[in-house]
């Protein structure tokens, strides 16, 4: 997998920045988790979800990974609708 699949064309500046940051996390695993989610969902997210996603992007990769795979309890301020959407997006069918 080579990375970002979605085009940033047509996205506003905030969404373009979030898309870039989602694919450039620091660890390949988190690039794939956050980046694939951003590719598929970013254009549809409401402002409140964008706020929560930016907050996740500011958190440490290891912490976010543990929250997504539910290996650690999520702190209340990170336990948002967007984190639940991120989990559901990556949950096996």
CNS distance restraints for C-alpha pairs under 8 A (distance, minus, plus):
assign (resid   3 and name CA) (resid  23 and name CA) 6.76 0.50 0.50
assign (resid   3 and name CA) (resid  31 and name CA) 7.74 0.50 0.50
assign (resid   3 and name CA) (resid  32 and name CA) 7.47 0.50 0.50
assign (resid   3 and name CA) (resid  35 and name CA) 7.62 0.50 0.50
assign (resid   4 and name CA) (resid  23 and name CA) 6.32 0.50 0.50
assign (resid   4 and name CA) (resid  35 and name CA) 6.58 0.50 0.50
assign (resid   4 and name CA) (resid  36 and name CA) 7.42 0.50 0.50
assign (resid   4 and name CA) (resid  39 and name CA) 7.07 0.50 0.50
assign (resid   5 and name CA) (resid  36 and name CA) 7.81 0.50 0.50
assign (resid   5 and name CA) (resid  39 and name CA) 6.47 0.50 0.50
assign (resid   6 and name CA) (resid  39 and name CA) 5.03 0.50 0.50
assign (resid   6 and name CA) (resid  40 and name CA) 7.60 0.50 0.50
assign (resid   8 and name CA) (resid  15 and name CA) 7.99 0.50 0.50
assign (resid   8 and name CA) (resid  16 and name CA) 5.65 0.50 0.50
assign (resid   8 and name CA) (resid  19 and name CA) 7.54 0.50 0.50
assign (resid  11 and name CA) (resid  15 and name CA) 5.80 0.50 0.50
assign (resid  11 and name CA) (resid  16 and name CA) 5.90 0.50 0.50
assign (resid  11 and name CA) (resid  43 and name CA) 7.10 0.50 0.50
assign (resid  12 and name CA) (resid  16 and name CA) 6.22 0.50 0.50
assign (resid  13 and name CA) (resid  17 and name CA) 6.15 0.50 0.50
assign (resid  14 and name CA) (resid  18 and name CA) 6.25 0.50 0.50
assign (resid  15 and name CA) (resid  19 and name CA) 6.02 0.50 0.50
assign (resid  15 and name CA) (resid  42 and name CA) 6.82 0.50 0.50
assign (resid  15 and name CA) (resid  43 and name CA) 7.42 0.50 0.50
assign (resid  16 and name CA) (resid  20 and name CA) 6.22 0.50 0.50
assign (resid  17 and name CA) (resid  21 and name CA) 6.16 0.50 0.50
assign (resid  18 and name CA) (resid  22 and name CA) 5.93 0.50 0.50
assign (resid  18 and name CA) (resid  38 and name CA) 7.75 0.50 0.50
assign (resid  18 and name CA) (resid  54 and name CA) 6.95 0.50 0.50
assign (resid  19 and name CA) (resid  23 and name CA) 6.53 0.50 0.50
assign (resid  19 and name CA) (resid  35 and name CA) 6.81 0.50 0.50
assign (resid  19 and name CA) (resid  38 and name CA) 5.84 0.50 0.50
assign (resid  19 and name CA) (resid  39 and name CA) 7.08 0.50 0.50
assign (resid  19 and name CA) (resid  42 and name CA) 7.49 0.50 0.50
assign (resid  20 and name CA) (resid  24 and name CA) 6.29 0.50 0.50
assign (resid  21 and name CA) (resid  25 and name CA) 6.26 0.50 0.50
assign (resid  21 and name CA) (resid  57 and name CA) 7.16 0.50 0.50
assign (resid  22 and name CA) (resid  31 and name CA) 6.09 0.50 0.50
assign (resid  22 and name CA) (resid  34 and name CA) 5.04 0.50 0.50
assign (resid  22 and name CA) (resid  35 and name CA) 4.61 0.50 0.50
assign (resid  22 and name CA) (resid  38 and name CA) 6.63 0.50 0.50
assign (resid  22 and name CA) (resid  57 and name CA) 7.03 0.50 0.50
assign (resid  23 and name CA) (resid  30 and name CA) 7.95 0.50 0.50
assign (resid  23 and name CA) (resid  31 and name CA) 4.57 0.50 0.50
assign (resid  23 and name CA) (resid  32 and name CA) 7.04 0.50 0.50
assign (resid  23 and name CA) (resid  34 and name CA) 6.71 0.50 0.50
assign (resid  23 and name CA) (resid  35 and name CA) 4.54 0.50 0.50
assign (resid  24 and name CA) (resid  31 and name CA) 5.91 0.50 0.50
assign (resid  25 and name CA) (resid  30 and name CA) 6.12 0.50 0.50
assign (resid  25 and name CA) (resid  31 and name CA) 5.46 0.50 0.50
assign (resid  25 and name CA) (resid  57 and name CA) 7.71 0.50 0.50
assign (resid  25 and name CA) (resid  61 and name CA) 7.14 0.50 0.50
assign (resid  26 and name CA) (resid  30 and name CA) 7.44 0.50 0.50
assign (resid  26 and name CA) (resid  31 and name CA) 7.29 0.50 0.50
assign (resid  26 and name CA) (resid  61 and name CA) 7.60 0.50 0.50
assign (resid  27 and name CA) (resid  31 and name CA) 6.25 0.50 0.50
assign (resid  27 and name CA) (resid  61 and name CA) 7.26 0.50 0.50
assign (resid  28 and name CA) (resid  32 and name CA) 6.26 0.50 0.50
assign (resid  29 and name CA) (resid  33 and name CA) 6.28 0.50 0.50
assign (resid  30 and name CA) (resid  34 and name CA) 5.76 0.50 0.50
assign (resid  30 and name CA) (resid  35 and name CA) 7.63 0.50 0.50
assign (resid  30 and name CA) (resid  61 and name CA) 6.46 0.50 0.50
assign (resid  30 and name CA) (resid  65 and name CA) 6.94 0.50 0.50
assign (resid  31 and name CA) (resid  35 and name CA) 5.19 0.50 0.50
assign (resid  31 and name CA) (resid  36 and name CA) 7.73 0.50 0.50
assign (resid  32 and name CA) (resid  36 and name CA) 5.55 0.50 0.50
assign (resid  33 and name CA) (resid  37 and name CA) 6.41 0.50 0.50
assign (resid  33 and name CA) (resid  90 and name CA) 7.49 0.50 0.50
assign (resid  34 and name CA) (resid  38 and name CA) 6.10 0.50 0.50
assign (resid  34 and name CA) (resid  86 and name CA) 7.81 0.50 0.50
assign (resid  35 and name CA) (resid  39 and name CA) 6.04 0.50 0.50
assign (resid  36 and name CA) (resid  40 and name CA) 6.31 0.50 0.50
assign (resid  37 and name CA) (resid  41 and name CA) 5.83 0.50 0.50
assign (resid  37 and name CA) (resid  42 and name CA) 7.45 0.50 0.50
assign (resid  37 and name CA) (resid  86 and name CA) 6.50 0.50 0.50
assign (resid  37 and name CA) (resid  89 and name CA) 6.85 0.50 0.50
assign (resid  38 and name CA) (resid  42 and name CA) 4.77 0.50 0.50
assign (resid  41 and name CA) (resid  45 and name CA) 6.45 0.50 0.50
assign (resid  45 and name CA) (resid  49 and name CA) 5.72 0.50 0.50
assign (resid  45 and name CA) (resid  50 and name CA) 6.33 0.50 0.50
assign (resid  46 and name CA) (resid  50 and name CA) 6.30 0.50 0.50
assign (resid  47 and name CA) (resid  51 and name CA) 6.22 0.50 0.50
assign (resid  48 and name CA) (resid  52 and name CA) 6.37 0.50 0.50
assign (resid  49 and name CA) (resid  53 and name CA) 6.02 0.50 0.50
assign (resid  49 and name CA) (resid  81 and name CA) 7.05 0.50 0.50
assign (resid  49 and name CA) (resid  82 and name CA) 5.48 0.50 0.50
assign (resid  50 and name CA) (resid  54 and name CA) 6.08 0.50 0.50
assign (resid  51 and name CA) (resid  55 and name CA) 6.30 0.50 0.50
assign (resid  52 and name CA) (resid  56 and name CA) 6.33 0.50 0.50
assign (resid  52 and name CA) (resid  78 and name CA) 7.34 0.50 0.50
assign (resid  52 and name CA) (resid  80 and name CA) 6.74 0.50 0.50
assign (resid  52 and name CA) (resid  82 and name CA) 6.37 0.50 0.50
assign (resid  52 and name CA) (resid  83 and name CA) 7.87 0.50 0.50
assign (resid  53 and name CA) (resid  57 and name CA) 6.22 0.50 0.50
assign (resid  53 and name CA) (resid  82 and name CA) 6.47 0.50 0.50
assign (resid  53 and name CA) (resid  83 and name CA) 7.67 0.50 0.50
assign (resid  54 and name CA) (resid  58 and name CA) 6.40 0.50 0.50
assign (resid  55 and name CA) (resid  59 and name CA) 6.69 0.50 0.50
assign (resid  55 and name CA) (resid  78 and name CA) 7.52 0.50 0.50
assign (resid  56 and name CA) (resid  64 and name CA) 6.88 0.50 0.50
assign (resid  56 and name CA) (resid  78 and name CA) 7.04 0.50 0.50
assign (resid  59 and name CA) (resid  63 and name CA) 6.93 0.50 0.50
assign (resid  59 and name CA) (resid  64 and name CA) 6.65 0.50 0.50
assign (resid  60 and name CA) (resid  64 and name CA) 6.36 0.50 0.50
assign (resid  61 and name CA) (resid  65 and name CA) 6.02 0.50 0.50
assign (resid  62 and name CA) (resid  66 and name CA) 6.20 0.50 0.50
assign (resid  63 and name CA) (resid  67 and name CA) 6.26 0.50 0.50
assign (resid  63 and name CA) (resid  72 and name CA) 7.95 0.50 0.50
assign (resid  64 and name CA) (resid  68 and name CA) 6.06 0.50 0.50
assign (resid  65 and name CA) (resid  69 and name CA) 6.21 0.50 0.50
assign (resid  66 and name CA) (resid  70 and name CA) 5.65 0.50 0.50
assign (resid  66 and name CA) (resid  71 and name CA) 4.84 0.50 0.50
assign (resid  66 and name CA) (resid  72 and name CA) 5.29 0.50 0.50
assign (resid  67 and name CA) (resid  71 and name CA) 6.27 0.50 0.50
assign (resid  67 and name CA) (resid  72 and name CA) 5.61 0.50 0.50
assign (resid  67 and name CA) (resid  73 and name CA) 6.51 0.50 0.50
assign (resid  67 and name CA) (resid  74 and name CA) 5.48 0.50 0.50
assign (resid  68 and name CA) (resid  83 and name CA) 7.15 0.50 0.50
assign (resid  68 and name CA) (resid  86 and name CA) 7.14 0.50 0.50
assign (resid  68 and name CA) (resid  87 and name CA) 5.41 0.50 0.50
assign (resid  69 and name CA) (resid  87 and name CA) 7.20 0.50 0.50
assign (resid  70 and name CA) (resid  74 and name CA) 7.89 0.50 0.50
assign (resid  74 and name CA) (resid  78 and name CA) 6.36 0.50 0.50
assign (resid  74 and name CA) (resid  79 and name CA) 5.86 0.50 0.50
assign (resid  75 and name CA) (resid  79 and name CA) 6.30 0.50 0.50
assign (resid  78 and name CA) (resid  83 and name CA) 7.37 0.50 0.50
assign (resid  79 and name CA) (resid  83 and name CA) 6.32 0.50 0.50
assign (resid  79 and name CA) (resid  84 and name CA) 7.62 0.50 0.50
assign (resid  80 and name CA) (resid  84 and name CA) 6.51 0.50 0.50
assign (resid  81 and name CA) (resid  85 and name CA) 6.14 0.50 0.50
assign (resid  82 and name CA) (resid  86 and name CA) 6.05 0.50 0.50
assign (resid  83 and name CA) (resid  87 and name CA) 6.22 0.50 0.50
assign (resid  84 and name CA) (resid  88 and name CA) 6.12 0.50 0.50
assign (resid  85 and name CA) (resid  89 and name CA) 5.99 0.50 0.50
assign (resid  86 and name CA) (resid  90 and name CA) 6.54 0.50 0.50
assign (resid  87 and name CA) (resid  91 and name CA) 6.05 0.50 0.50
